Amino acid sequence: MEIKVEIHDEEVKRLFVRLSRDLTDTLPIMRRIAGIMADSVEENFAREGRPRWEPSKRAIRDFGQTLQKSGRLAASITQKATATEAMVGTNVKYAAVHQFGAKKGAFGTFAAKVKAHERKGVPVKAHTRNVKTPWGDIPARPFMMVQDEDWGGIKTAVVDYIEGKI
């Protein structure tokens, strides 16, 4: 079975020719989508989660922001686009632990060297002790995600691309 469509409207014909040409170069829209995704992740850090993350003890103690002690993790977010993919990522090794969480000792133990010191006026000799890693439960604080409220921007960008505005 064959379906054949004939278009007699010149403007519509031009539109279909442009669409078939332009839709083969998808890199511009993928770049736009990657930018929107990166903005969404940045907003997750700014609002300390969407929904809000469980505050870290350090943030509570120091009146700081959760996951932003040094700003390294938030600053590490990168974006990349190809003709078929829009990606956002990070190369920070501890990012996955914060994204997904981890239980105390989930990664085993390691030997930590302790230097000689005084503790409450009592001398302590140098020694080695086994330390669990992580040393406490770390709740999941998903930052690497596009929020529902940001999908509208992606949809609008795709429509703009199809209409030739990008």
N, C-alpha and C positions, 0 to 999 in steps of 0.2 A: 504494500500500500504506500502510495506517495502523496504527500500533501504539498501543494504548491500555492504560494501566496504571491499575488501581484499587487504592487503598490503603484497607484496612479498619481498620487500627490507628490510633487517635486520636493516640497519641504520635508515631508516625512521620509522620502528616499534619501535626502541629504543627511537627515538625522541618523538613519540606519547606517549609512556609509561611515559617518563620523564615529558612531558608537562602535562599529566593528573595528575601526582603526584604533580608536582611543582605548578601548577596553583591552587591547593587547598590551598596552604599556600601563601596568598596574602599580608600578613602583611609586608614583606620586601619592596614590591613595593609601598604599601600605605605609609610607612615611608619615602621612597624616594620622593614620590609626595608631602607629607606634608612639607618636607624640601625645595623643590623647591618653593612651594607656600609661605612659610615663607621668603625665600630669595627674592621673588618678592615683598612682602609687605615691607621688609627692604629697597629694592631699591627704592620703592615709597617714603619713608621718605628721603632717601639720595638725591634724585633728586627733592624733594619738589613737588611730583606729576608727573604722566605720563598719560595725559598731565599735564603740570605744574599748580599747584593750584594758586588761587588768593592769593597773599601774605597777611599775617595778618598785621594789623597796628603796632603791637608790633615788629614783625620781621623787618619791614621797619624802624621803629624808632630806634631800638637797633642793627641794622645790623645783626640780627639773622636769624634763619631758622623758617619757618612757621611750626606749630605743634610740635616744639622742644624746647620750653622754658626751661623745666626741663629735657626733655628726657624720662619722665615717660611713655608716651603713646607708643612711639617707643619701649621702653625696655619691655613693657608689652606683646608683641606679643608672643604667645605660639603656639606650634604645637602638634598635637595628631594624632595617626593613629590606626585604628582597621583593622580587616580583610576585611571590606567592605567600610571604609571611610578614607579619608585624610582630616584633619581639621586644620584650623588656626584661632586663635581668640585672644580676649583680655578680661580682667575682669575690665578694667577701665570704670567707670560709664559714663563718658562724651564722650566716643569714638563714640557712635552712632550720637551724635550731630555734631561732626566733619565729620563723614562719610557722613551723609545725609544732614547736614545743619539744621538751625532752624531760624524762624522769631522772631523778638523782641517780647517778651511777650508770646511766644507760650506755655510756661509752667506755665503761671499765674503770680501771684505776691506773694511776701512775705514781712513781716514787718521787717525792718532793724532798729536796735537801733543805733542812732548816739550820740556819746559822746559830752559833752560840749567842745567847741573849739573856736578858733578865726579864722575869715575869713576876710582877708585883714584888720586886725586890729579891726574888729568888733566882740564882743563876740556873740557866738551862744549857746543857751541853749541846753541841752540834749533833744532829742526828738526821735520819731519813724516815719519812713516814709515808704511808700509802694514802693517796687522796683520790676520792671518787670524782669522776668527771661526767656530767657537770656535778658540782658540789651540792646542788639543791634542785628541786623541781623548777623547770622553766615553763611557764604557760605559753601556749600558742598565741602569737600576736601577728595574725596574718596581715602583712603589709603589701605583699606582691599579688594584688588582685584588683581587677576593675570592678568598681561598684555599679549596682543597678542604675544609679542616677547618672552614670557616665556613658552608658550604652546609647542614650539618645544622641549624644554628640557624635558617636561613631556612625550611627544610622544617618544623621544629617550629612556627615562628611561623604558617605557613600553616595547619597542622592546628589550632592553637589558635584561629585566626580562624574557621575553618569550624565548630569546636565551640562558638563563641560566647564564648571566653575573652578575646578582645581586643575 
